């Protein structure tokens, strides 16, 4: 089992007053870290309040991520603040690829 993710470090202000790089703030990076956290979660279930705290972000950003992941079938809502990883094989993309014969046994 992988070690738990460390909370995101506080961003130090640069000399010109900016905080970190745009990449450090990007939704893409946050999504990657969120999925890593989700894959480490027991039984693939994750509390969204805990995730927001561990990732050092606002819950609104977590909802941005979960809305997309739920839309493509990678996660399912279990309770108001709890989600479960369904995986790529169960995703809408995988079903579409199988239906169209494009999976070729990859998924």
Order of alpha helices (4+ residues) and beta strands (2+ residues): alpha-alpha-beta-alpha-alpha-beta-beta-alpha
